[in-house]
Amino acid sequence: MHWFWRAAIAVGVGWMSFVLCAASFVSSWQTVDSVWKQWIGIMLVADNHTFSFILLCIVPAGLMALAGFGMATLVGNPSSHRETRCRKCNYILRGITEPRCPECGEAI
């Protein structure tokens, strides 16, 4: 799988997890405030919910995007893609006896 498609999958996974986190954050921001006040003991997010939003939405979305890229890389690279191939015609060069591609004649 080409790197572009792996990145597109990762962005899609990250975006979906961000939307889900943001929806749950917005629907329960009162609860989030009380939890922060209990855990930290300060009024860090009383007026501004930016810290909570970053910690509870953006960080998990970024981690999910990295996990999505990793999964797409592992799944998208079967062993046939790891074989040595010709740069010009993509012919598998296993078992050749000359330093040229038998299909197109490209020097290896």
C-alpha positions in Angstrom: 0.0 0.0 0.0 1.4 3.4 -1.0 2.3 5.8 1.9 -0.4 8.2 0.7 -3.2 5.7 1.3 -1.7 4.7 4.7 -1.7 8.4 5.7 -5.2 8.9 4.4 -6.4 6.0 6.5 -4.6 7.4 9.5 -6.1 10.8 9.1 -9.6 9.3 8.7 -9.2 7.2 11.9 -7.8 10.2 13.8 -10.6 12.4 12.6 -13.3 9.9 13.5 -11.9 9.5 17.0 -11.6 13.3 17.3 -15.2 13.7 16.4 -16.3 11.0 18.9 -14.2 12.5 21.7 -15.3 16.0 20.9 -19.0 15.0 20.9 -18.6 13.3 24.3 -16.6 16.2 25.6 -19.1 18.8 24.6 -22.1 16.8 25.9 -20.5 16.3 29.3 -18.3 19.3 29.9 -19.7 19.9 33.4 -18.6 16.4 34.4 -15.2 17.0 32.9 -14.8 20.2 35.0 -15.7 18.5 38.2 -13.3 15.6 37.5 -10.4 18.0 36.8 -11.2 19.9 40.0 -11.2 16.6 42.0 -8.0 15.2 40.4 -5.9 18.4 40.2 -7.5 20.3 43.0 -7.4 23.7 41.2 -9.7 25.6 39.0 -7.5 25.1 35.9 -10.4 24.8 33.5 -13.1 26.8 35.1 -13.4 29.4 32.4 -11.5 28.0 29.5 -11.9 24.4 28.4 -8.9 24.4 26.1 -6.7 22.3 28.3 -9.4 19.7 28.8 -10.3 19.7 25.2 -6.6 19.1 24.1 -6.0 16.4 26.7 -9.3 14.6 26.1 -9.8 15.0 22.4 -6.7 16.0 20.4 -4.2 13.7 22.2 -6.3 10.5 21.8 -7.1 11.4 18.2 -3.4 11.8 17.4 -2.6 8.5 19.1 -5.4 6.8 17.1 -4.0 8.3 13.9 -0.6 6.9 14.7 -2.1 3.5 15.5 -4.1 3.6 12.3 -0.9 4.4 10.3 0.9 1.6 12.0 -1.9 -0.9 11.3 -2.2 0.1 7.7 1.5 -0.3 7.3 1.5 -3.8 8.8 -1.5 -4.9 6.9 -0.7 -3.2 3.7 2.8 -4.7 3.2 2.4 -8.4 2.5 5.6 -10.4 1.9 5.2 -10.2 -1.9 5.9 -6.4 -1.7 9.2 -7.0 0.1 10.7 -8.9 -2.7 13.2 -7.3 -4.9 11.5 -5.9 -8.0 12.6 -4.1 -11.1 12.4 -0.3 -10.8 11.1 0.1 -14.3 8.5 -2.7 -14.9 8.0 -4.1 -11.3 9.1 -7.6 -12.3 10.1 -9.9 -9.4 13.8 -10.4 -9.7 14.1 -13.6 -7.7 16.4 -16.2 -9.2 17.9 -14.1 -12.0 21.4 -14.9 -13.2 22.3 -11.6 -15.0 22.4 -8.1 -13.5 19.5 -7.1 -15.9 15.8 -7.4 -15.7 14.7 -10.3 -17.9 11.4 -8.6 -18.7 12.5 -5.1 -19.8 16.3 -5.2 -19.8 16.8 -2.5 -17.1 20.2 -2.6 -15.4 20.0 -3.6 -11.7 
